Amino acid sequence: MNVGDSLEIHEFLEQFFGEGNRLTLEWAQGNPFLRPWITRLEKGLPSVLPCAREAGTDWYGITFSEQQFRGLREELTAFIGPTWSTFRGQRASLELSDPVEVAVQEITQGNAFKFQGKRDQSNNSVEVRSALTRMLKVLNRKTSGSYEAPRATGRVLRDFYTALRVGDRSTAEKELQYLRNQNRLDTLNLLFLRVQMLAELQAWNELLRLPELPDLLQVRRPFAVTQAVIQAIYQCELSRFEITNATRSAAAYFQEAILPNYGILFTNRAGSRVAEVVKSFMLLAVGSEPPNPALRDELLTVPGLSEADQRYMQSLARLLPDTLPPTPQSDPLEEAVQAAEIGNYDHVLALLQEHPSSQQSVRLLLEAAYELQTLEAEWVALQAFDQLSNEEQDAIQASRRNRTFLESLIGKAQTATNATADSVPTSWLEWLSILDQNPAWERATYSARQGAQEWDVAYLLDEPGAIAQFLSLQNSVAAKAQEALQNSFPHLLSSFQKDSNFPRHEFSPIYTAILDTLVFGIVPTGAGEQHFTLFNELVTILLALGVDTQQYTNLLDYALDLWDYYQAPNTIDWGLDLVNIFVVHPCADRARRSQLLFKIADSIRDFTSRLDEVQWSIFRHLVNDLKLEASLSDLLTQQSKTEGDADQNSQNIFQKLKNKAVLIYTLTEPVAQRVKSFLENVCENITVHLSHDKGGSDRLRQWVRNDDLVVMVTASAKHAATGFIEEHCTQERLLRVNSKGSASLLREIQRYLEQK
């Protein structure tokens, strides 16, 4: 908390216990019930204070951050709730003509609650005081600092991965800090998460500069971490050879510079289909001594690569002659033993996948599955284990080493019963089916995280009735295993986002089900910026694919409910972007769409002094787009008075782009359209190019090379176009923006121009 940015605590208390409150500060500081609450406030901790009015007492829950807000909501729900008060968990809608509520607004920035106690026949609300006293005892046992009601580790990880899905580094960092402060994960596992975060955000150089990287390479780690480091190496060290198709130089550099430093990473590919990993292993296959033609041929069959990646792979493959001496045949089991000795578990799996089961082959497969950490390897190992006799299975489990392997694959609970390949899913349908049959499945979230890396959702199109079965199972699981489904949410979402043809019209019902999980399952437990951003993205996808009138109305109802619950000065950007999404897509319910803007306008009336000129400008354009000038004339007039010189100054800053060309690259098209409209309105003779291509093109190359300013929204740019833009644009013309909202994007451009 840094209350110095609003009111100092003592100034707040003087104003809160001043005009409009029958209670005085002197009385409150001497009151045994209120004094502890004031002390908490002075420490920057969540607090509850009363305001006695003629009509009764209003209670205010005061917090200094979104995290504290979520925590206090849970405590108030548990101790006060609807039993003793009007509290329903909603954010306070504060009246800024009331000096008490002005003080609350300024010190909390909107992170406040307001409720009244239920009264007895004598018009007293004694039960609220008693409940708050009980709650205070619990709060005082919690750690100080950035207070937050304890969250389950699975939920924190869910929010961490969700933040990564929308490119929200700030929130992801906060979740990592929470895990660290609460001692939920050890240092090594926190490092694993940091590496994955940097890879997801494409912070390749930062990843390779991690001081812990040398130690990381020496320990057993999830393959997702290995994959992230390989991606970083390729992007920083090897991609330049691909740009010029310098295949021989690439192979030589890989052999001379990469393998000596990072060779341990290239022992196993673990079935990865990530382009950088596949191309790196192709360099290994053609550049090693001796070369590996079998690996080369295997890599050429990897599905899902782009046409550009396939062309480069073919060029690399041609470095190795097609005619090579045949490899001498040997016993697969003996060869697998030798492969395991050098850690080549990919080869162990390939050799024994079709080999008759024996105790020795199963031991090797269990070890391979343990090291590779892929669901495919686990399934192969357990299938082989299932084929052994009971006596042979007992002999396998007599070894502590083998029991460790089995427990890592299926969990401790199942090793005492039957280890079976049926417990390892090979698709999202199987994952849902297992969870439906066993809601307490301990490896549900782990399997979902792995499945997001391994499973291709396109198979749902090949099986008749698969989509309907998916929806039926998800609906059943939502009722039986809500927590597991919610904790797996970002991985399920990721799997569909990675679909090469995302978004697909055929998957609209599944996207809707994912949105429902977000709205009805996750948001009620406490929503952050990443959830709002994701909500907007999913709504954009569904509207772009096309919805009927009922579906359109449902989306608007979701939006209205969310705004009612989470309206605040710090959600204005999100609300304006949400309206804009409905503006730029076909409308099936104009009255309902206008109602959303009216709702946000009502909030703006309360937050007038909190809006900046960019937000006012976007609001004005939305009002004009919906032709609601007459209905909202009071706000438009107030805006003109409020903005004054600030608006003129802002427009003067944007005039630096007069007669210039600007390229905006983002996959969030409605945001780009709104920013384009803003710039064209405030800046003379500006040319704004928009691009949302997922790869390089001649047109994009021309814009990147020639435009005066290139704005790349890194929060949504996770495709080949990112590197393409960086390769063809000079650093002084490139503005990287890690935000997906139109208002925040314009502010970044404004700050960039102010520094010029």
N, C-alpha and C positions, 0 to 999 in steps of 0.2 A: 504494500500500500504506500502511496505517496500522496497523502492528503494535502500536501502543500500546493498541489496543482489546483485545488478547489478552495475549500475552507480549512483552516486549522481546526483541530478537534475542539479547542475551547471556544472558538468563534462559532462553530456549528452548534455546540451545546447552548451557548448564549442565545442563538437565533431559534433553536428548537424549543427551548423553554422560555421563549419570549412572547411576543405578540401572537395571539391565537391559541396559546396553551395556558390553561389555568394553573398548571404546575410551574413553580419557579425553579430555577437552577439551584438556588441555595437549598431549597427544600429537598430537591431530588438528590443532591450530593450527600445530604444527611440522612436520607431514607435507607434503612437496612435492606429493603428489597431492591431498590434501584441502584444503590452504590456499586454492587458487583457488575451490573450491566454497563455502567459508565466506565468502570475500570477496564472491562473488556474492550470497549470502544477505544480507549486511550492506547491500548496495546495493538490496535489494528485488527482486532478479532471481531467476528460477527456478533451483533448485539440486538436487543429488542428494547424499545423505549416507548412509553405511553404519551399521548397528547390528550389531556382532559379538555373536552369542549362542552358547550352548553347541552348539546344533544347526547353526549356520552363520550366514551373514551375510544380513541383510535390507537391501535398498536402498530408500530412500524418495525419491521425486520430490516436491519441495516447491514449491508455487506460491501466489500470493497473490490470484488472481482467476480467474474462469472463462476469460478470454481467455488468461492465462498457462497455465492448465491445458490448453487446447486446443493451444497452441503446443508445450508440453513433450511432450504426447502424440505429436505428429507427429515431434518430434526423437528421442524414445526409440524410436518404431516404426522410424525410419529407421536409427539407429545400433545399437540393442540388439536389439529385437524378439524373436521366438521363437528366433532363431538362437543367441543367447548367453544367454538368460534365460527366465524364466517370464512376462515382460511380455507382456500381450495388450491393453493400452490401457484396461483397466477401472479405475474409481475404486477406491481402497483402501477396504476394509472394516476399519476400525481397532478394535482391542480396547481399550476405555477402562479396563480394569483394569491395563493395561500402562503404566507411567509414560512410556516412550518414545513410545508411540503417542498418549497423552494430549497430550503436547507437540506432536506433529505435527498432531493434530486442532485444537488451539486456535490454532495459528499459521496454519494453512491454511484453517480453516473447512470442511474436507472436500475441498479442492482438492488432493488428494495421490494419489500412486501408491505401490505397494509391489510389489517383485519380488525374486526370488532369481536368482543367476547359475547357469548350468549348470556342473557340476563335471567336472574331468578325473579321471584314474585316481588322482591324488594328492589328490583331494578339494579342489582349488583352483579358483577361478573367475577366473583371470587374464584371460580374454578380456573379461570385463565391464569391468575396469579399463582395458584397452586401448581398448575401444570408447568408454568414457566420456571418455577423454583426447582421442580424435579429435573427439567431440561437443563437448567444451569449447572446442576451437579454433574451431569454427564458431560456437558461442554467443557467444564473446567478440568476434566480428566484427559481431554484430548491435547495433542501437541499444539504448541503455539506456532507462529509463523504463518505460512500460507494455508490457513485452516481449510480443511475440506473434510466432510464426512467420509469415512473410509469407503473406498470403492474396491470391489473385487478385482484381482489382478487380470482376470479374463476380460473384464469390462474396460480396464485401462488400456490393455493391448488392443481391444476392438477400436477404441477411439484413436489410438496411435495409428493403426493401419488405415482407418477411415481418413484420417488427416493426410496420409500419404496418397490416398486415392485421388484427392483433390489438390495435391501439391501444396498443402498448408504446413510449411516447415515450423512456423511459430508454435502451432498447437502440438505438433509431433514432439518438438523439443520439451514442451511443458509436460507431456505425458512421460517422456523419458526421465525428466527431473523428478516427477512424482514417484515413479518406480524406484529411483535411486534414494530419494528421501525416506521412503517408507520401507526400504530394505526388502523390496519384493523380489528383486533379481540380483544375482551376483554381478561382479564387475565384468566378467567375460560375456555373460548373456546380454548385458547392457551394450557392450561393444558390438556384439552380433547385430543388435537392433540398430545401432548407429550406422553401421556399414550398410545395412539394407536401406535405411533412410536416405543416406547420401546417394546410393545408387538409384533409388526411385526418383530422387530430385535431380538426377544427372549431375551431381556435384563431383565429377570424376577426379579432378585434380585434388580437391580437398580430401577425397577418400584415400588417394595414394599417398597423401602427406600425413596421414594419421600416425602419430608416434608409436602407437601400439601395433602397427601393421606387421613388423618383423616377427613379433611374438605370436600374432594371430595366425601366421602361416605355419607355425609349428604345432598347433593344437588341433584336436578333432573339432570340427565345426560343421554347422548345417551346410548342405550344398548351396542353399540360397546365398550364403555369405561368400562361399568360393565363387559362385557365379557372378556376384556383384563385383568382386575384385577383378575377375577376368574381364568383365565389361569395361571397368575403369582402365585397365591396361590397354585394351584394344582401342578405346576412344582416345586415350592420351598418347599412345606409342605407335599404334599400327594403322589407324584409320587413314593417315595421310598417304600411305602406300596405295590404299584402295582408290582414293580419289584420282590418282594418275594411272591406276591399273599397273603399278610397278610390282608385279607378282614376284619376280626373282629377288628384288631388293627386300620385299616383305619377308620372304622365306629366310633369306640370309640374316636379316635383322632379328627375326624371331629366334633363330638358332644361336646367334652370337650375343644378343643383349637381353632377350626375355627369358629364355630357359635357364641361364645361369642364376638369375635373380628370383625367378618365380616358378621354376620347374615343378615344384611340389604341387602346384595348382592344376597341372595338366596330366595327372595320373588317371583321373576318371572324369568322364563327361556326364555320367549319371542320366543319360537320356535327354539332356537339355536341348531345347529347340530355340533358345535365344540366339539371335543372329551373331552377336559378337563371340559367343562361346563356340558356336559351330565353325565360324571362320577361323578362330584361333586354333581349334583342333585340326582343321584342314591344313593350316601352316605346320602344325606338328607332324601330320601324316606325310606331307610331301618334303619337309625339310630335315627330318630326323635321319640319323645314320644308325642302322639301315632305315629306309623309308617304310611306310606302313600302307601298302595298297589296299588291304582289307578295310582299314579305317577310312581311307579316302573314299572307297566305293560306298561304304555305309553312310558317310556324311552327305554324299550326293543324293541320298534318298530321304533326307530329313524333310518333313512336310512343313508348310507354313511360312517359308522364307519368301521375301519379296522377289520380284523379278530381277532387281538390281543385285540383290544378294546372291541369287542363283547364278547370274552371269559371272560375278566375281569368283564364286566357288568353282565354276567350270574352268575359269582361267587359271586358278591355282591348281586344280586337278591335273591340268595339262602339263604341269612341271614334272609330273611323274609319268614315265612311259607306261603304256598299257601292257606291254609284254615284259613281264618280270619272271625270274625263275620261280617255279612252284614251291610253296612252303612245305617242307616235309611233314607228313601226317604223324600224329602222335596220339597216345591215349588221352581222351578229353579230361579224365579225372587227374591224371598225372600233370597234364598241362595246367589244369585249374589250380593244383597245389602250388606249382611254380609261380603262377600269376598272383596268387594270394600272398606269396612270400615277398613280392615286390610291390604289393598294394594295388595291383591292377584288377580291381573288383569288377569293372565293366567286362573284362575278359572272362572272369570267373562266371559271371551271370550268363554271358553268351554261350560259354562252353557247356554249362550244366542245365540250362533252361529246359532242354529236351532230353536230358540224360536220365536213365532209370535211377530212382531214388535209392540211396543207401545211407548208412549213418555218416560215412565220410563226405558224401556229396551234400547232405543236408547241413552238416557242420560248416562246410565251406559257404553254402548259400546263406546260412544265417549270419555268418561273419560278413559276407558281402552286403547283405541287406542292412546290417547294423552300420557299416561304414558308408554306404551310398546314401542311405536315408531317403529313399524314394519309395512311393507306394508300389510301384511296379516290382521293384526288387523284393519288397516285403511279401507281396502276393506270390511271387515265384517260390520264395523260400518256404512260406507256410504251406503252399500247395504240395511241395516235395515232402515236407514234414507230415502232412496229412496222409501221405501214401505209405508211411512206415507202419509197421505193426505196433501194437501197444507196448510190447517189450522193447522194441527199438526206440520208441519215443521216450520211454522211461530212461533208457540208457543215455539218450541225448540230454535229458534234463538232469541227469545225475551230476553233470558238470556245471559248476558255478558260472563258468564263462558262457556256456550255452544258455543257461537260465537267464543270464543278463541280456543276451541277445534277444531271447523270446520276450522277456518283459518289456524291452524297448520297442518291440514290434506290436504287441497286442495289449500291453498293460499288465500289471501284476495280478489283477482280479481274475483274468482269464487263464493265466498260466496254470492255475490250480485246477482248472476244469479242462476244456478242450481248446487247444490252439488250432485255429482253422483259418484257411485262406478266405473263408466267407466273411471274416471280420475285417478284411481289408478291402475298401471300395476301389473300384476302377473307373467310376464315373459319378457324376452328381446324382443320377438316379439311384445308384447303389448307396451312395452316402446318405441320401434322404431316407432310403428304405431301412438301412441299418439303424439310423437314429429314431425312426418311427417305431421300430420293433424294440429298441433298447434306449429309452430316453436318458438313461444314466450313463451312456457310452462315454468313457473317460477320454478317449482319443478323438472325439468328434471335431473339436476345433483344430487340433493338429492335422488331422486328415484333410480338413477343408483347406488349410493353409498350403499343404503339400499338393492337394488336388488342383488348386488354382494355378500351380506351376506346370502340372503334368497333363491335365485333361483338356481336350478340345471340345467345346460345347456344340460344335457343328454336327456332332453325331446325333443330336436330338432331332435333326431334320431328316435323318435317314431311317429312323425307327417309327413306324406308324403308331400314333397315339402317345408318343414319348412326351410331348409338351403337355398334354392333358394330364398324363401320369405325374409329371414333375409338379404341376400346380396342385394336384390333389395331395401328393405327399407333403409338399411344403405347407399346405393348409393344416394337415394333420399334425405335422411336427411343430407348427407354431403353437398348437394347443398343448402338446405333450412335453416338448423340450424347448420352451421359449428362450431360456438363457443360452443354451448351446447354439440355437439358430441365430440369435442376435450377436453372440461373440464371433460367429463364423461369417457374419454379414459382409465385412469388407473383402473377404476371400471369395465369396460367391460373386459379389459384384465385380471383383478384379477378373475373374475367369471370363465373364461375359464381355467386359471391356477389352480384353485381349483378343477377342474374336476378330479374325482378319477382316470380316465384313460388318463389324459393329458400327452403327446399330442396324439390326435386321428387323424388317417388318414382321417376320414370322415370330420373333421373340417378344413382340409387344406385350402379350399377356404376362410373360416372365418379368419384363421390366416393371410392369405394373405391380406384380407381386413383390418385387424388391422394394419398390417405393412404399408399398403398404407396410412392409417390415420396418422400414425407416420411420414412417409416420406413427404407426400404432405400437411398435415395439420399442424402438430406440429413443425417439425424441421424448416421450413421456418420462424417461429416466434422467433427463437432463441433456439439452441440446447445446452444442457449441457451434462456433463459426463453420467448422468443417461439415456439420450436418446440414446447416442452412445452404451452404454452397452445393452440397450433393443433392439436396432437394431441388434446387433450381436446375441443376444439370439433368436430373431424371425427368423433370417436367418438360424441359426443352426437348429432350429426346422423344418423349411420347407425343408432344404436339407436332414435332417435325415428321414423325411417322404417320400421324393422322389418328384422330380419336372421334368417336361419335358424340352426340350431344350429352348423353348421360355421363360418359367418361370425362368430357370437358367440364361439366358441372362439378363432378367429383374432385377434379384437380383444383378448381377454384375453391371448393369447400375446404380442402386440405389447407390451401394457402390462407384462407380467412381464419381458420382455427389456429394455425401456427402464429399468425400475426397477433391475434388476440392474446395468445399466451406469452409471446416473446417480444412484444413491441418495446422498444427502448431506443435511446439515441444511438447506441452502437449497433443497432440492427437496421437503421434507416437505409444504408447502402443496399443491404440485402433486399429489403422491401421494395425499393425503387427498381432494382434489377428484376425482381419477380414480376412486377407490373409490366415492365418492358418486354419480358418473355411472352406474356399474353398479348401484348400490343402487336408484336411483329409476326405472330402466327394467326391463322384464320380463327375467327371468333364464332362460337356456337351459342353464346349467351352474353349479349352485350350488357344487359342490365347487371348481371352478376359480375362481369368483368369490371364495370364501373364501380360496383360496390367495394371491390378490393382497393381501388384508388381512394375512394371516400374514406375507407377505414384508415388507410395510411395518412390521409390528409388530417383526420381527427387527431392522430398521434402527433403529427407535425405541429398542430396548433399548440400542443403541450410542450413541444421541444423546439419551438421557433428559434430560440437563441443558440441552440446547439447545431443548427444546420450551417454548412459552409456554402460558398457561392456555387460550387460545382453541384452539390446536392439540389440547391434551389433551381439551378438551370435545368437539370435533368427532370425535376418535378414539373417545372413549367412546360417543358416539351411534352411530357406525358399527358398533362392536362390538355394541351393543344391537340395532341394526337387523338385523344378520346372526345374532343369537342365538349369539354366540361368547364370552359372558362366562366360561363355564367354561374354555374353552381359553386365554383370555388373562387369567385372573384375576391372575397375577403382575404384569402391567403395570398393570392397573386399580388394584391395591393400591398399587403403586409410585407411580402417578399421584396418588393421594390423599395420600400422604406428601409428594410433591414440591410439589404445588400449595399446600397449606397456606393461609396468609393471602392469597396472591396470588389464588386462585380466589374467595375471599370478597370481596376488594376489587374484582375484576372484576365480580362479580355486583351488588355495591352500586352500581357505576357505571352498569350497565345498568338499575338500578332507577329511574334518572332518567326512564325511559320508562314508568314505571308509569301505567296509566290513559290512555295516549296512543296515538295512531294513527301508524303509520309506513308510508310508501309506498316500496317498492324497485322501481326501474325498471332492468331489465337484460334483454338478449336471451338471456342464459345462464340458462335456467330452472332446471337442477339446482342451481346455486349459490344462486339466490334461495330455492329450497325449503329448502336446508340452513340458510341464515341465518335464515329465518322460523322453522324448528324450534328453532334455538338461542335466539332472542329470546323465543319463547313459553315456553321451559323456564326461562329465568333471570329473566324479568321478569313481575311480576304484572299481569294484566288489560291486557296490551298487545294492540293490534289491528294486524296486519301485512297490508298490501295488496301484492300482487305484480302487476306489469304488464310485458308484453313486446310490447305493440302497436307496430307500425311507424309509427303516425300518431296524431293526436289523436282523442279520442272523448269523449262526454259523461261516461262513467264515469271516464276518466282525468282529465278536467277537474275533476270533483267531488273526487277524491282529492287532486289537486295543490293545490287551493284550501283544502281543509279539514284535511288531515292535519298533525300537529304537526311531522313531519320527513319530508322528501322526499329519498331517496337515489337519485341518478342515476349509474349506472355508465357513465361517458363512454367507456370503452374498448370498449363494445359498442353504444353508442347512436349510430348513424350515420344516423338516419332523421328524418323530419319531427317525430317525437315529442320530440326534443331541444329544438328551438326552442319547441314547444308547451308543454313543461314550464317552460322558463325564462320564458316569457311570462306564465304563470298562477301562478307561485310566487314568493314574496318571497325575497330573497337570504338572510335570516337563517334561513330554514327549509330552504334547499336545500344539500345536501351532494353535491358532485361527487367521484366516486371513479374514478380511472383504474386500476382493477384488476379482474380478472375472477374471482379466486379467493375462495372463501367465507371462509377465514381472514383474508386481507388485507382483505376488505370489512368484516369484523367489527372488525378493528383500527382501521380508519378511523372507524367509528361510535364505537368506544370513545374514540379520541382527540378526536373531536368533542364527546362528552359530558364528557370531562375538562376541556375548555376552557369549558364552560358553568357 
